């Protein structure tokens, strides 16, 4: 990677002794809690969705990659679309019971419907 790409936030420094500090990829990545320690909440949401119901899984603590993987699993098993971002998984339609069963079978024991 080019040196200028490593220092994205600093354009120019007049200090000749200044050393650009950068975070490692591992430091940026939030450690994912084990499945049995995750406290996931499954709820039905209709707000700001033009009356369409979605199943919302919130409370996930971990990396974006793990969130995407769990979201993909839930969407695939329910046979619907959705998205996973910012610690929340959106599954299209009212699938609260099915999502809760899937989460518990996968080892997310502390999951509950709100």
N, C-alpha and C positions, 0 to 999 in steps of 0.2 A: 504494500500500500504506500502511496506517495506520502511524503512528510506533511504536505499541506492538508491532506485529507484527515490526518490524525488530530489536527488542531482546529477543529471546526468552529469553536466559539471565539477564538482570539484571531483578530485580523492582523494586528501589528503591535509589537512591543518595542519601546525605545531602550529598554534595559538590555544590554548585551549579555548579561549573566542569567537572563530569564530562561527557565527550562519549562517547556510545555508539559503539563501533567495530564495524563489521560487515564480514564478508568478502563480496567480490563473488562472483557465481555462477561467474565464470570462474576465480577463485582456488580455489574448492572443487573444481572439476572437474579431475581428474587428466589430464594430457596422455597421449594414447594413442600408444604406440610404433608406428612403421611396421610393416606386415605382415611385411616381410622381417627385421625385428629381433626379432620376438616369438619367444620360446622356449616353445612349447606342448607339453605332455605329454598323450598320449592313453593312458588306461588303463582296465582293466575293474575295476569295484568291486562287491562283493557285501555288504560290511559294513553292518550296521544297516539293511538293506533287505528283511528277511524272506526272504532267499535269492534275491531277484530281482537279475538282473545289470543294471548300467547302464554306459554308456560315459562316462567322466569326462574332460573336457578341462580341464586346470589350467595355471596359469602365465600367464594373460592379464593384461597390464598396460595399463590404460587406463580410460576413463570407463565408467560403468554403461550409458550409452546404446549405446556401441560393443559392449559385452559382450552386451547384449540383442539387438542386431542380428545378431551372429555366431551367437548361440544360436538365434535364429529361423531363420537360414539353414540351420544344421545339422539342426535338427529337421524343417524342411520337406523338405530333400533326402533325409533318411533315412525320412521318412514316419511319424515317431513323435512322442511327447510328450517333455517334459522341462522343465528350468528353467535359468535363468542368474542367478547371484547370487554375490557375494563373490569374484569372480575365477575362478569355476568354472562350467563348462557341463555339465549332466547330460542325457544323451540316453538314453532308455529302451531297454534291450536291448543286445546285444553287436554294436556297429557300428564296432569299432575300425578295420578296414581301410577301410571306406567313409568314415568321418570323416577319416581321415588323407589319403585321396585328395582329398576336398573341400577340406581345408585347403591342401594343396599346390597345387591348381588355383587357389585364391583368392590365392595368393602368400605363404602362411605357410610358407616354405621350411625353417625350422628345426624344424618339428614332428616328433615321433617317438613311437613306441609304447613304452610301458614295460611 
